[in-house]
Amino acid sequence: VFIRYIYTEEVDFSEDNAFGILYAAKKYLVGGLVKKSLRYLEANLTAVNVCSYLDNAFLVEEDCPELLVQCSALVQRETQVALHAESFYDMNRESLCRILEMPRLSMPESDIFSACDHWAKRKCNENQLAETPKNKRELLGRALYLIHLPVLEIEQFTNVVKSGLLSTEEENAIFRYF
């Protein structure tokens, strides 16, 4: 696709190749193809594929900050759809953390916890690990600490406790908020 563009200035984008083409265009300084790639990506951005876009956009963020801004705005506006899309479960932990660091997610914190728990279960399966609280906690890493657990209602927090992801000390520290 890249070589064909060099000779013909024609390109056939798909969701599977758009970021690869963007990366190659940036690497080899093909400005016209960079612009076309970004236009394609911006035009095809949805709440269903935004997590996949974020995962890839973070790799080239210094070169396409406007795409990251659009992705972040969409995640914050359509959090429920984004965090239940298949692309959410495919993203890496660093991208998950960056979503959780966004200032205004439009989804209850209990649902965010649940989505992260499901993300960890999927990662356990991908890595052929048992779905134990210890393994899920390890896979979540710092993402677990980015979930705003103290804002939960006590009934919601008891479901978090049942998951086994928190240590006794962490549970006790959060129970003090109630």
Secondary structure, 3 states (H helix, E strand, C coil): CHHHHHHHCCCCCCCCCHHHHHHHHHHCCCHHHHHHHHHHHHHCCCCCCHHHHHHHHHHHCCCCHHHHHHHHHHHHHCHHHHCCCHHHHHCCHHHHHHHHCCCCCCCCHHHHHHHHHHHHHHHHHHCCCCCCHHHHHHHHCCHHHHCCHHHCCHHHHHHHHHHCCCCHHHHHHHHCCC
